[in-house]
Amino acid sequence: MKNSNSSSFSRRAVLRQAAATGAGIGAASFGGLAPLGLMSPAWAENHPPIGTYPAGSSGPAVTIGAAVPRTGTYAVQGEDELKGMQLAVEHINSGHELIKKISPKTTKGVLGKEVKIVVADSAANPNNAVQAQQRFISENKVILMTGSTSSAVAVALNKLAQREHVMYVTGISGSNDTTGKDCVRYGFRQDFYGQTAAAALGPVLLKAFGKDKKAAYMTPDYTYGHTVTKSMDDYLSKNGGWKMVTNQISKLGSTDYSSFLTNIANSGAEFLINVNWGQDAVLSIQQAKQFGILPKMKLVVPYQIPFLAPGVGDQTLLEGVYAATDFWWTLEDKYPLAKMFVEAFEKKYNAKPEWGANNGYMSFALWADAVENAGNFYPPDIIKSYEAGRKLQSTVGEVYFRGADHQLVRPVVIVRGKSPGEMKNKEDFWTVTEVVPGEGLMQKPDEFGCNLGDYT
């Protein structure tokens, strides 16, 4: 498709520019590569301008904009996610063997271009995230947006991505809505979510504890909390006769859970299913102990929180607790790529990675594969590359994207909290009990109302 506005970016113009600037470009450019204008398919394509294309990919580097929480209730998890992203950028630019295992066509950079990342603090606030990404689009011509630990942020950036025609990979987002009713053509999600967490964890709970139990829920008041709670209650009630006796809904960033815990203590519940996340989960669990609710009630964490154990500070509270998660570092014993990732992360940061870091890393690695297979940086071509459904190796085995809703088909990991005596080292908080294949956990692509919208 041709457009008169894109004539300045035609192949003829590129060749003229390369001739005018000389071979010095190659010597000075990233990694000493040959003149980028002559070798990169992104320059050779004659697509019409859209979003930040072609301006964002016309030089020797491309930029990703990350808006992650670095302050507020999700700050610890946001920093971990960012570490995974930064490691992925290093690996992409250096042609690290782990990136090559995930994205076989990646050699050094993406399509020969260095990848850079600019970062802003979203504080898990949708308005902050949108304003930061709008600035990145205007000033940095970012070709990819990322970052969320709040699904409210993910949904807001989905809408921005579709409006601005700039691609977005979510980061952490557990709401069914992200690839459900709020899905967009320009957005993709790699991590697990409420539906798959419930479908993976539900059978484990029924097997361990039986049917016809009474459960109290603690739910953060936004799209993540409501959809995860609904998915858990739907599964347990329909398949095991469990009854929700109370659902205590709290504002994100709450510090005092006493009124909610009083209601839970008087509810007759046998299980406390805590859907809170980040520091909200830490505080509500600590206060549940102070109220005498734990360990009288069995705690369940349907959507596991990175750094939950060190945050709570009392491993006995998590002993025997079941949780669904995206990744745990002991999967290095099962998956070769997990071992490579854990070793690389530990070498750089002197700590084991939590699942937020793995999620950030994998989002970038899968994006690199989509771009390499598209052969250019034109967003609709990259989107179609994702939608092709190539089966790729990852840190949790074989994965692929569903073209109909842009959700990665991937396993969900079930973990159980260890007792202090079972821990082999200071970061050995969880035992992996199951790795549940993803395909059977997922709803039909249109069940949650997904309508992706247009490419252009």
N, C-alpha and C positions, 0 to 999 in steps of 0.2 A: 504494500500500500504506500503510495507516494503522497507527499504534501509539500506545497511550494515553500512553506515555512521552514522545512528541514533541508533545503538545498545547500545551505552553508555547511551542513554536516555530511554531505555526500562523499562518496569514495574519492571523487576527483579532487574535492577540496582538501581532503585529508592528505592525499599524495602531494598536492602543492605545498601544504604546510610542512610535511616531512622533508621535502626537498629544500625548503627555505631555511629550516632550522638546522638541518645537517645531522651527521652521525653523532654529534655530541649529545643528543637526546639519549641515545642508547647507553652511552658511557656514564651519564649522570643519573639515569633513571634507576628505579628500584631494582636492586639485585643485579645491575649491570646487564639487563636484558636488551634485546634488539629494540630498535625504535618502536615504541608502543603503538603508534598510529598505524604502522604497517602490519603488525602481527595480531592485533586484537580484533576478534570478530565484532566487538561492540562498535568499533569505528567503521568497519566495513559495511555494516547494515545501514539501510536507508529508511529507517522507520520514522514516523512523524513524532515530533516532540510530545511528551506526556509526563506529567508530574515533574520530577527533577531530571528526566531523561531528555536529551543526551548530556546536558551540562554536568550532571553529577558523575558521569563516567568518561568525560572527554580528556581528562588528564592522566597522569601516571598513577593516581591513587583514587580509591573510592572510600566513602565515609558512611559509617553506621551511627545512628543516633540512639543512645540508650537513656531512657528515663526510668531510673530505679529508685526505690525508697532508701535513702541514706540517713534519714532521720525518721522518728515516729515509731509506731508500734510494729512495723515490719522491717525496720532498718537492718537488723542483724541478717535477716534472710536476703534482703536486697544486696547487701555487700557480698554475701556468698555467691549470689547469682552473677554479680558483676565480675567476680574473680574468674568464674568459669568462662564468661565472655572474653575477658582479656587474655586468658590462656589460649582460647580458640583463635583469637586474632594473631597471637604469636605463632601458633602452630600453622595456621594458614599461610602466613607470610614466609615462614621458614621452610615450608614443605615437609612438615613433620610426618613421620610414618603413620601416626594414628589418624591424622586427617586423610591421608591417602587411603587408609583402610575403609573409611566411611565414604569419602568422595574420591573415587579412583582416578578421575581426570584432573584433580588438583595437583599441581606440581610446586608452584611457588607463587603466592598471591592467588587471586581469583581472575581467571582469564589474563594472567600476567600483570595484574594491577595490585599494588599494595593496598591492604585493607587498614583503615584507620577507624577509631571509635571516639566519639565525643559523648560526654556523660553529664546528666543533670539529675538533681535530687527531686523525685516526684513526691516524696513523703507519703506515698500511697494515695495521693489525691488526684482524681481525674483531671481537674482543671489545671493543676500544676504540670501534669504530664503532657496534656495537649498543648499548653503554651510553650513548653520546652521543645516539643517536637516541631511545632510551627516555626520556632526560631531556627532550629536545626535545618529545616527544609529551606527556609529563606536564606540563611547565612552560610550554611555548610553544604547545601545541595545534597543532603543525605539520600542515598539510594535505598536504604533499609532502616526501618524503625524497630525498636525492641524495648523490652523492659516493662514488667508489671510483676507485682506479687499480689496485687489486688485485682480481682476480676472486674471491678468497677473501672479501673484504669484500662484493663484489656478491652472492655467493650467500648470505652471512649476512644481509644486509639484505633480500634477496628473502624469506627465511623470516620475518623480523620483520614485513615489510610485510603478508604474507598473514595472519599471526597477529593483528596489531593492526588490520587493515583500514585501513591508511594507505598511500597510493600511494607508489611508489618508481621513480625513473628513475635508471639505473645510474651515470651518469658514464662513466668509462673502464672497460671490461671486455672482455678478448679471449677468454675461455674459451667454448668451444662450450656448456658446461653452463649458462651464465647464462640463455639462452633455449632450452636443451635439457632435460636431465633435472632441472635445478633451477629451471625456469621456474615462475612463479606468476601468478595472475590480477592481482595488484596491482603487478607489476613490468613495466617496459618498457626496451628498450635501443635507442639511436639509432646507436651506432658499429658499425664492422665487427668481425669476430671471426675465430678461427682457421680455420674452414672457408672463409669467403669470402676471407681473405688467401691461403690456399693455392691456391684455385681461380683466383684472379686472377694470382698471382705465378708459379705453376707453369709455365704455358705460356710465359711470358717467359723463364724460366730454361732451359727445354728448347730454345727457339728460339735463345737466345744461346750456350748451351754444349753442347748436344747430349745424347745419351742415354748410359746406362750409366756414370754417374759414381759416385765414392765420396764420401760425405758424413759428416762428424762433426757431431753436434748438441751444443749446450750448452743445458740445460733447467733452469729454476727449478722447484723441487719443490713445486708446487701446481697447482691446477686449470687456470690459464692456461697454464703451461708444458707440462703433459702433453698438453692437447688441441691446442695449436698445433703441437707437435712431431709428434703423431700425424697431424694433417691434412696437414702438409707431407710427411711420409714416405709417407703413403698415396698422395698425388697423384703424387709424383716416382717412387715405385717402380712403381706401377701403369701410369703413362702414359709413363715414360721409362726404366724399368729402373735407376733410381738405387738405390744400396745404402747403408743406414745401417751404417757400420763401427764406430761407437761412439756412445753417447748418455751424455754426462756430466751427471749430475743434481746440482745444488747447492742449498743452503739459501738462502732469500730473505735478502738482506742480507750475503751472503758478501763477504769482502774479499781472501782469498787463493785464487787459482784455479790455483796451481802444479801440484797433483796432477792436476787435470782436464786441464790443458794438456799435461802430460807424456804422459798417455794419448792425447790427440789427436795429439800430435806423432809418436807411434809407431804410429798407426792406419793409415797409408797413405792417409788421406783427401786428396781434391783440393779439397774445399769445406768451409768452416766455417760451419755454419748456426746462428747465435747467436739463441736465443729469449729470452735474458735481457733484462730491461727496466730502465729507470731507471738508477740508479747502478751496479747490478749489470752492466748491459750495458757501461757506460763502463769500469769496472775490468777486466772480462774481455777487452775488446778491447785496452785498453792493455797488459795483461799478455801477450796473445797476440802482440803485436808484440815485447815484450821476450824472449819465448821463441823468436822467429824464425819463428813459424807464419805470421804476416802479414808480407809479402805473398805468401809461398810458396803458401799456400792462398787460394782466392778466398772472400771474406767475403760472406755473404748475411744480411740482417736481415728475416725474414718479417713481423715486426710492429714497424714503425718506432717509434722512441722519440723523443718531443719533446726537443729540446736534446741529441740524441746528438752532433752535430757539434761544437758548442762544448765539450761535456763531454769528448770524446775529445781535443780540442785539436790534432789533426793531421789536416787535411783529406785528406792523401794516403792515409790509411788507409780513407777512405770513397770515394775516387775509383773510379768504375765499379761501386760496390756497389749492388745492386738491393734495394729494400725495398717492402713494401706499406704504405700509410698511409690515414688517414681524410680528411686535408685538407692541402694545402700552399698557402702564401700566394700563389704565382704563378698559382693558379687564378683570380685576379682578372682575368686576361686572357681567360678563357673564360666565366665566369659573372658576370653583373651583381651578384647578391647577395653573391658572394664579394668583389667589389671594395668594396661598401658595408661589409661586415664588416671587411675588412682596414683600410680607411681609418678607420673608427670606433675600432677597437682601437688602431691606431697613434696616433691623436689622443689617446686617453686614457692609454696606457701608454708611448708613445714607443718602441715596438718592434713588429716584425712578430709576428702571432699564430702559435703552434704549433698542432698539431691538437687538443691537449687543451683549449685555450681555445675553439676552434671547437665542439668536442663539447659542452662545458658550455653554451655559448650556444644551440646548436641544441636541446639537450634541453629547455631552458626555453621556447624559442619554440614548439616542437611541443606542449609541455604547455599553454601558453596557448591554442593553437588547439583542443585537445581540450576544455578547460574552456568556452571560448566557445561551441563547438558543442553541448556538453551543456546549456548554459544554466543550470547550477547547480553547486554544489560537492559534490554527493552522489557519493561515490566510484564506486559501480556505474555511474552515468550517465556519468561521465568515462571509465571503462574502456570502456564500449560505444561512446563517441565515438571513442576511439582505434581500436577494433576495426572501425569502419565502413570503414576503409581509404581515407579521402579522399586524393587525390593533391595534394601540396603542393609549392610551390617552396622550394628550400633553397639553401645556399651551394655545393652540388654538383649542382644541377639538381632534377628532379622526384623526390620520394620518397613513400613511404607505408608504414604499418604493416601487417604481416601479423597478422590477427586470431587465427590459430591458435596463434601462439607469442610474439606481442608483440615481434617483431624488425622493425626498420625495414629496408625494402627500399631499398637505397642503393648507389651505385657505390663501388668500391674504387680508390684512386689508386695507380699504380705510379710510383715515383721511382728515379732513378739518381744516385749521388753525383757531384758535379762535381769536376774538378781545381781546385786553387787558382787557376790561371790563367784558368779559365772563369768564376769567380765575379764577378758584376757589382757586388756590394756585400757587406758583412760578414755578411749573413743569407741570401745566395744559395747555399745548400749543395746543393740538389737540383734536378734537372731532372725535370719531369713527363713521363713517356714514354707513359703510357696512362691513361685513365679508363674502367674496365671496368664496364659496367652490372651492377647488383646481382642482378637476378632470376635470371639464369642461373648465378650463383655459389652459390646457397643450396640446402641440402639440403631434402628434404620436411619440413614442420613437425613431424612426429612421429618423424623418423628418429633424433634424439638423445634420444628419450624424454620429450618435453615433454607434460605433463598439467597444464593451468593451474589447476585447482581451481575453487572456488566464488566467486561474487560477494559473498555474504553469509555 
